[in-house]
Amino acid sequence: MDLALAVFNIGAGLGVMAAGAALLYLAWRTTPLIRESRALAADLRRLARQTDSELRPILAQAREVTSNIEVLSEDAAVKLDRLTGLMDSLQDNLDAGRIAVGPQRPPEGSVESWETREDASDQ
């Protein structure tokens, strides 16, 4: 019985040592991965700070452009309303006969050219 217990203890000890050695080997192999992960995390934090610092002015400018577009569209709407009013009053005046629109007569005058064909062929 003592011999069996001694063999069991030796086997269990060897198993624990093998598991410990495997853990040491895995820790040794994952050390570069952990180091690279930390470097990537630092790069990601730096990139996030840089992106934030570069995007703030762009967003501020976009807000300003948006507000300018709103003002311009309101101005255009007001001008379109005025134009509609003018066109309506013009149509009312045309319908009432206060304004007459007819074909325009060409100005009367000579239709002859200053240069005649004979003069143009002499040159």
Number of C-alpha atoms within 10 A of each C-alpha: 6 7 8 9 10 11 12 12 12 12 12 12 12 12 12 12 12 12 12 12 12 12 12 12 11 11 13 11 11 12 11 11 12 12 11 12 12 12 12 12 12 12 12 12 12 12 12 12 12 11 11 11 11 11 12 11 11 11 11 11 12 12 12 12 12 12 12 12 12 12 12 12 12 12 12 12 12 12 12 12 12 12 12 12 12 12 12 12 12 14 13 13 13 13 11 10 10 10 12 9 8 6 5 6 6 6 6 6 6 7 6 7 7 8 8 9 9 8 9 8 7 6 5
